[in-house]
Each structure stands twice: as C-alpha cells, then as structure tokens.
Amino acid sequence: MLELDDETLLEKLHLREGGLLKRAAVLLFHPDPEALVTGAYVKIGFFRTNSDLLYHDEIHGDLITQALRTIDLVQTKYFRASIAYEGMQRVETWPVPDAALREAVYNAILHKDYASGIPIQISVYDDKLMLWNPGVLPEHWSLETLLGKHSSKPFNPDLANAFFRAGRIEAWGRGIERIQEACRAQGRPAPELKVEGEDFWTIFQFPTQQTPVETRVETPVQIPRSTSAKILAVLAKQPNATLEEVAAQIGKSLRAVERAASKLVQDGRLRFVGPKKAGRWEVLP
C-alpha cells in the first residue's frame, strides 16, 4: 500500500478535479481513508437482543485490508463453529459458509454509498448475522432483478475494478448467485435480502443448534456396544488419552464419546484417577 501524507497523495494521484475528491483512490491506497472519507470503516457487534450489545469491534484501513480483516474477525471471534470428526480429521463448519460470507462482505464494501458518511454494520446474534450497508440498486432495478441473471453494475465501478484486478471478485455480477450456491452446497438456506430506501440488508439465519437438554429422569441411555468397546480398548492402551483424542481415533463425535464414557463410569467399568489435567483413565474388570 502507498505510504503518503494527505497532500502528497492528492497531488501524485491527481485527485483534485474541480474541488472534488476521487474517493476510490483514497479508499484503496490511503493508509487512513477516514481522514478524508468519513465513515469509511466496518463495525461488528455481538448482540444478545437488539438492545443488548455484548461486545464490538471496528475495522479500519484501506478497503482490501478491511475486507480481509472483517471476514477473519467474524469467523474467529463472532462465530461458533460446529465440530465433527471424519475418521482422524477434525472438521469445523461455520454457521455461514466461508464463500457466502466473503461475497457478502465484498458486496457491502463495493456497493456502499461512501458519501453517506456511515460505516458498514454487521450485527451477529446467536441465531443470525445481519449485514447492513448504505446504498441503492441501479436505476430501474428491483430486488427481483438482483436475484436473477443480471449484468455487473457496481455502485462504485472504480473500487470493483481494483478488487477484480487484485483477484478478489469476478466482476460478472454473480455475487448474489455465488452466495446462494455456497449456501446450497452446505445445506443452508440462502440469505434474506432487503432493500429499504437507501438501506441494503443481507440476513443469514444460522442452523438450529441441536443442544442436548440434561434431565434428572432415570431413563437408561442406550450406547452402542461397539462405541463403548472401542473406548475401553483405546483407554486400556492409552490411559492418558483425552476423550477428544479417543473420539478422533474411533471416528465418533466428542459428544458421543463423552456420553458413552459417562455411562461406562456409572456402570463401574471405567474411572478417572488423579487431577483433571494430569490424571489417567483406568479400565475396570
């Protein structure tokens, strides 16, 4: 990226034309675009309810940096991935497919009306992600046009061209289609798109979390014999193994192994000896 002060940047890129500032060059190359373009950043917040904000972050810098950091931060701090095992391989699945989130963030950045002075806002809840940016559809377009086959008409063509040259987008007007394809590939519903005046919303609903509810009802838990036998076999040879390591070895989910191990302990066939972090398992007769 260019490291130039404001005046040098304006002169070298010939940004003054009749007193107007070419925002695209500033947004792409200036180390601090907000010094010249108000609201040129991204806000992310995690909400328990609409009025209960738990924590939030702001992403600053040039637009390509903003896009990359926004995607990374949403996934690593704001999402809770579901975990499964395929043989020995740990598989993490995001509540929004990676490709869909990426396209949605790029769309928001490239189609934002930067004259609004308002940052892009991403609101994350336990059950959904809501991405908002100020902007309008091309003239004579409707939401139906956007959802169908359409030409590429970015709100900010200079920004879109730069992202295309950087290999970040296709520049064929397929952003929405790519989001839908990514969601279908992961068995997820496509996001809801809403256009309300100069407000553009992209809303992803998260899959329902299948969280077991613990009860005190004395109902026998049926654990497949093969799972219990495999757990005992592994722990007999590796008494210091964690249940997560056992799950990986036998190709079962951690939750299934935890349930089976708990049942084995209740039945007097397995016990854990010593402190939690330095103890070991004992397989009992």
Secondary structure, 3 states (H helix, E strand, C coil): CCCCCHHHHHHHCCCEECCEECHHHHHHHCCCHHHCCCCCCEEEEEEEECCEEEEEEEECCCHHHHHHHHHHHHHHHHCCCEEEEECCEEEEECCCCHHHHHHHHHHHHHCCCHHHCCCEEEEECCCEEEEEEECCCCCCCCHHHHHCCCCCCCCCHHHHHHHHHCCCCCCCCCHHHHHHHHHHHCCCCCCEEEEECCEEEEEEECCCCCCCCCCCCCCCCCCCHHHHHHHHHHHHHCCCCCHHHHHHHHCCCHHHHHHHHHHHHHCCCEEEECCCCCCEEEECC
